[in-house]
Amino acid sequence: MALTLSSPARRRLRTLGFLSPWLIGFSVFFAYPLIATVYFSFMHYNQIKAPTFVGLRNWKYVFQDMPLFGPALWNTLWLVVVMVALRVVFGLSLGLLVTKIKSGVGFFRTAFYLPYLAPPVAATVAFVFLLNPAAGPVNEVLSHLGITGPNWFNDPSWAKPSLVMLSLWGIGDLMVVFMAALLDVPKEQYEAAELDGAGAWARFRYVTWPSITPIVMFAVVTGVVQTMQYYTQALVAGKIASGVSIGPGSVIQPGYPDHSTLTVPQLVYSMGFQNFNTGAACVLSLVLFAIAMAVTMLLMRKRSGLLAAED
């Protein structure tokens, strides 16, 4: 006897069939890694022997006994606040500038976007050379102007601002996103505002800003998530600035100078793949995940509150 399904059952199976690619991807690339990370955070596991349950020992070690956790967390949060804010402001400013240019738009758009296409390692190496305190062209120009240039990546107080400058140099991705949003603002609203006597600032505040607020929120949320995973540029800049040669089998100690460029993702790699302390690395990963989720939820809730207030 053939098995017959009711109409609601067929609809559910059809819906699951359409959702199956997403469900498989979510399970394999998100749910399983998250569950495994939580599991190993309560285990002592060196990736060689079988894991053994140790309870909250890994969590206690990270929050009480790991000396580099505090500096790494502070550096990561500093980069999240400063780098994300400046990238949004700088990207929006470039987007406004390019959309207002009457001629040569293609040239300027290409010129501002090209740095974003540079590989992160190559861009970081070039930036460390440009900001070399002894022979870099930036300090050479400053010296001709009678200004003593800082030590940039060799100075703990300037290392993180130098990374921010590197991120602003490759701002082309946000510039394109903001350009698309700005060009999508209805021109009729600008014309109505001009007829009412609104100046440039009033037009931006009451016409442009409300229209691009969702894109700004998108840029902030994605920027927070990306910066919480900041790894390559900080590691490469620190190692090149320190002058330490990196060869086969060498162990990289990140954070030069004086742990000022050490981020939590670097600490995760160091604990998990250099010290083989997988439990502590999983705890650090969960801390990053929790902070990113909390900041994202806070931003989305604030955005919902602003929309409710406007309504």
N, C-alpha and C positions, 0 to 999 in steps of 0.2 A: 504494500500500500504506500503510495507516495505521500511524503510529509508535506502538508499544506500549512502555510503561515497566514495569520490574519494580517489585515492591512496595516495596523499599527506596528506589528512585529516587522513586516517588510520595510516600513519606513525607518524603523530604528536601525535595522541591518544596513540599509542603504546609507543612512547618515554615518554610521560607524565606518562604512567602506570609504566614504569621502574623507572622513577624519583620520583614517588609519595612517597616512603618511605623517601627519602632524603628531599623532599619538606615539608612533614609533620613534620619531625624532625626539620628542619630549622625553620619552622614557629612557632612551639610550644616552642622550647627550645632556640631560638635566636631572631627571629624577634619580636614575641609578648613581651618577657621580655624587649627587648631594647626599643620598642615603649612605653611600660608601664612605664619604668624608665624615659624616656624623659617626659612623661605626668605628672608623679608625681613630677618631679623636679620643676614644676611650680605651685604646689599645696601645701596647708597646709593640712596635713593628719596625724592624730595620730593613725590610724588603728582602731579607734572606731567610730568616727563621719565621715560623708560624707566629701570627699575632697572639699576644696574651693580654687579658683584660687587666687594666690598672685603675679603673674608675676615673676619678677626676684628677689624677696625678698630672696628666698633660696640661689640663686647664690651669691647675695651680702653678705649674712650671712657667707657663706663658705669662700669666698675670702677676706673678710674684717673684719669680727667680730668673726670668730672661732679661738681661740688662739692656739688650738692644730693642726690645719691643716698644718701649716708650718713645725713643727717638724715631724709630721707623713709623710708628703710628702718627706722631706729630708731623713728620715730613710729608706723609701721605695726605693728611687732612689739610696741611698748609697748601700743598699743590692743588688739592681739590678746590679750595676756596679761591685762591689767587688765580691759578691758571684758568679755571673754568670761567670765572668772572671776566678776566681780561680777554680771553678768547671770544666770548660772546660779544663784548663791547667792540673789540677790534674787528671781528668779522662783520658785525652789523654796520660799523662805520665804513668799512671797505665796500660793502654792498651798496650803501647809500651813495658813496662816491662814484662807483662805477655806473650806477643807474642814472646819475645826473650828468655824466660826461656826454657831450654832444657828438664828438668825433673821436675815432680811435678806440671805440669801446672794445673791439675784439682784441686789440693789442694789450690793453691794460688788463682785461679779463684773463688772457692767457698768461701774462707776466705775473699776476698775483696768484694764479692757480698752479703754475709749474712747480714751485717749491714743495707743494703738497705731494707731488708725484715722486720726489726723491726718496729712496729707501731710508728708513730710520737710522740705520747704522752709518751709511754714507753721509747723511745730513749731519749727524752728531759729530762725526770725525771732522767734517769741514768746519763746523761751528767751533769746536775746541781749537782748531788751528787759527781761525779768525780771532778768537778771544785769548790767544796765548799771551800771557802777561809779559813775556820777554821779547818775543819777536812777532807777535800777531799784528796784522794790519790795523785792527781797531785801536789798539793802544798806541801804535805808531802815529795814527792820525790825531788822536787825543794829545799826544806829546807835542805835536807841531802846533796845537792850539793852546799850549801851556797848561794842559790838564793832565794830572797823573792818573793813568788808568788803573782800575782795580785789578786784583788777581783773578777775577772771574771764577773759573772752575777750581782754582787752587785755594780759594778763600772760602771758609765755611759760611760766612755771611753773604757771599755773592753766588754761591754754587746754585742754590734753588732759583734765584732770579735769573741766572743764566739759562737754566732749563726752561723757564717761562719764556724768555726771549726766543729760544729755539722753537717752542711750540707756536709762538706768534708768527714766526717766519713761515711756517707751513700752515697758514690759516686759510688756504684756498678752498678747502672743503666747506667750511662754514660760510665763506663769502658767497659761494655759488648757491647754497641753501637760502641764505637771506636775500640774494638777488631775485631768486624765483618768487619768494614771498612778497618782496617789495613790488615786483612787476605785476603781481596778482591783485594789488589793491585797486579798487575801482577808481578810474580817473574822475568820474563824476563827483565823487566825494571831495576830491581836491578842488575841483572847480567850484563846488558849492561853498567850501570853506574860504576860498579866495574871495568869492562874492560877499561873504559875511565879514570880510576884513581880517581874516586870520593870517598871522605871520607864519614864518617858516617853523618856529618852535611850536606854535599852536597847531599847525597842520600835522606835525609829527606826533604831538601828544594826543590829539583827539581823533586823528584819522589813521595815521600810519601805525602807531603803537597798538591800538585795539585790534587791528587787522592781522598783525604779525605775532601777537602774543602766543598763540599755540606753537608757532615755529620757534620762538624764543624758549618756551618750555621744553620743546623737543631738544633743542641745542643744549640746554642746561642739564637735562636728565641724561642724555647720551654722553655729555662731557663728564659728568660725575662718575658714571659707570666706567668710562674709558680711563679716567685719571686714577680711579681706585685700583686699576690694573697696571699702573705705570711701572715699566720695568726696563725696557731695552735702552732708551735714551739715557736714563740715569746711570745704568750700569756701565755703558760704553764711555760716557763722558767722564765718569770717575776713574775708570781704569786708564784711559788715555792721558788724562790730566796728571795722574800719579806717576806716569812714566814707567810703570811696571809692564814688562813684556809678558804677553800671554801666549804660551806654547802648549803643545799637546800634553795632556795630563796635569796641567797646572790648575791649582785651586784658586778661584777668584773670590776675594773677600770684598764685597761691595761696600759702598758708603763713603768713599773718599770725596772730600777731606773731612776727617773727624765725624764720620757718619752723617754728614749733612745732606747727602744725596741717597741715603738708605731709605728704601720704601718697603712697605709690608710685602708686596709680591717678591722683592728680592730676598727678603727674610724667609719667605715660604720656600723659595728655591734652595736657599742655603741650608735650611733645616732639613728639607726633604731629600735633596739629591747630593749634598756634600757631607752633612752630618748623619744622614740616614735616620733621622728622627721623624718618621712619618706621622706619628701621633701629634707632635707639636706643630708640624706643618699643616695638618688638617685643622687644628684649632685656629691657627692664624687665618686660614682660608675661610673658616666659618665666621670669624670676626669681620673680615672684609665683606663677606656676603651680607651679614646682618646690618653693617653700617650703610652699605649701598642700598639695601632694601628700605631702611629707615629714612634715609635722605630722600629717596625717590617717592616714598609714600607721603612724606611731609610736603614735598614740592607739589605733588598731584593734589593733595588735600587743600593746599593753599590756592592752587589754581581753581579748584572747584568752588572754594569760598569766594574768590573774586568774580567768577561767573555768576554765582548766586546773587552777589551784591549788585552786579550790573543789571540782572533781571529785575 
